[in-house]
Amino acid sequence: MTKHLAQANVGRLVAEPGHSRVREFMDALDLVNGIGKRSPGFVWMMEGSGEPGTGNTETILDGDPRFILNLTIWEDVASLRHFATNTLHKKFMDRRSEWFEKMEKTHFAMWWVDAGHHPTLGEARDRLDHKEKNGDTDYAFGWAYAGEAGL
């Protein structure tokens, strides 16, 4: 069966989603997510209500509305890397400290899924927890491991 790459990324905003401190980020969600959805190799994205400017911010983690999750599937590592580093997304990544607290725990993980499978929030948390406890493995890994493994 064909495999696709899942990725989960968690961040905690410096203020609640409606606050002026994060407005620029929130206002750009639809644009950046739209670029992702139109990017070569994009497969799927977990989404919230579909309301403009909300992305998946309605998915509340640990009862805290400032935690937001991005969960997507890509055909391969190269497709995700291209979106993350060669589109408008990079400009927002470079400014993430303006909108997000520094995370002490693992906040990003990738893993392989069977084509057609859409990971759940629980699965994403399991992969993040695994990477936190075990570092990069075939079960959950980051950019360096993907590069070392030739993925």
N, C-alpha and C positions, 0 to 999 in steps of 0.2 A: 504494500500500500504506500502511496505517496505521503511524505511527511511535509508539514508546514511548520514555520517557526512562530511560537507564541511568545509574547513579551508582556510583562507586567511592570508597571512603574507607579510607585506610590509617593505622594508628596503631601506635606502639611503646609497649607497656606499661612502667611503671616497674619491674616485676618479672615473673617468669614467671607464667603463668596460675594456678597453684596456690598462689601466695604470698599471705599475709594482706594485703599492701598493696593488692592488686587484688581481694580477695574480694568486696567489696560490688558492684563493677562486674560481676564474673563471675556472681555470684548473681542479678543483675538481667537478664542477657542474654535468658533465655527470656521473661520478662515483657515487656520492651521489644520484642523481635523479634515476639512474639505480637501486641502492639498494632499494630505495623507491618503484619503480615500481614492483620489485620482492618480496616485503614484503607482508606477510600475511595481508589481509584486504584492500590492495590498490585497488582502483577502477579506478581513472582517474586523469590526471594532465593537466592543461592548459599549452600548449607549444608554443614556438615561431616558428622560421623557421626550427628548427631541426638541424641547423648547430652546429658542435661540440663546446663545451665550451660556449654556449650562453644561455642554459636553456630557460627561458622566458624573458630574458633581453631586447628583442626587443619591448616589451610592454612598451611604454613610458607613464609614469604618469605625468600629469601636465607639459608636455614639458621638463621634466628633465631626461636625460638618466641615471642619477645616482640612480634614484628610480627603484627598481626591486620588482616584485610581484611573490609570489608563491601561486598558487591556486590549491588545490587538493581535492579529495573526497576519503573517507575511509568508510569501512563497519561500523565502530564504533569507539568510543573514545579510547578503549584499543589498537586497531590496530595502530592508529596514535601515541599514547603515546609510544608504543613499538618502532616504527621507530624513533621517535624523541629522545628517551632517551637510547636506547639499541643497536644502530648501529653506524657506522662511522659518521652519522649525528650529534651525540652528541659532538664529538670532534670539529666539525666546529661550532656548537652552542656555545661551551665553549670559542671559539676564536673570536666570532662575533665582539667584540670591535676593533679588528685589521682591519676589513674590512668595518664596518658599523658605521655610526654616531649614537649617542644615539637619539632615537626618543622621542619627547615630546608628540606626540599624540598617540592614540591607534594604534598599528601596527599589532595586531594579533586578530583574531576572528574565532569562530567556530559556525556553525548552522546546522540544519537538513534540508535535501532536499529529495524529492521523488527519489527513485531509478531510474536511467536513466537520471535524470536532471543534466546538466552541467552548473554551474553558469557562468554568464557573468562578465566582469570586473566591469560593473555598479552595479551589484548585490553585488559583493564583497565590493566595496566602500561603498555602502549603509549599509551593515552590520558593517563594521568598524566604520563608522560615528555614527551609532546607539549605538554601544558599547561605543564610546567616550562620547556621550551625556547622556546615560542612565545607564552606567555600565553593569554588567552582567544581562541578561534577557534570556528568552527562545528564543528570536529573534536573539541574538548574545551574545556569552559568551566566557570565557576563561577557563583555566585549573581548577582554584579553583571552579568555578560554576559547571563545569562538575563533579568534585569530590563530591561536596556537594549534587548535585542532584542525585548522584548514577549512573551517566551515564557511 
